[in-house]
Amino acid sequence: MLKEKGNLLVEGWMAGIMADNYPGIFKILLVCDDAVRIQRFAEREKVDLKEAEKKVVEREKNLLGTLARIYKRNDFLEPEKYDLVFDTTKTTKKQLIKTMLDKLGFKET
């Protein structure tokens, strides 16, 4: 789908890195402070912070390890691979969308 012309929104752990060899694709990396990520996970999954931290760290380690073995690379989270790195620690979805649209050259009307 990335090779075809048209508008496409792809979200996922690997979406940006899968598109790194295709020109004209705007890639965004979302980052967040670990403590906030763990807190959000705990609230979402209804577990305590200790369990949330364990699960978040384990999930990320397992996923990145699996991806490295399959794709023979480990640069999935390197900021320089992306057009926009957006820290979601203290921002809203609306702020992300505005920043993304501004970066793409869209202006509010």
ZIURQUI-V204977 format. One record per backbone hydrogen bond with DSSP energy under -1.0 kcal/mol. NH is the residue of the N-H (numbers start at 1). CO is the residue of the C=O. If there is no record, write none. Layout:
NH&CO / NH&CO
This chain:
18&14 / 20&17 / 22&19 / 29&84 / 31&86 / 37&33 / 38&34 / 39&35 / 40&36 / 41&37 / 42&38 / 43&39 / 44&40 / 45&41 / 46&42 / 47&42 / 52&48 / 53&49 / 54&50 / 55&51 / 56&52 / 57&53 / 58&54 / 59&55 / 60&56 / 61&57 / 62&58 / 63&59 / 64&60 / 65&61 / 66&62 / 67&63 / 68&64 / 69&65 / 70&66 / 71&67 / 72&68 / 78&75 / 81&78 / 82&79 / 83&27 / 84&27 / 86&29 / 88&31 / 96&92 / 97&93 / 98&94 / 99&95 / 100&96 / 101&97 / 102&98 / 103&99 / 104&100 / 105&102 / 106&101
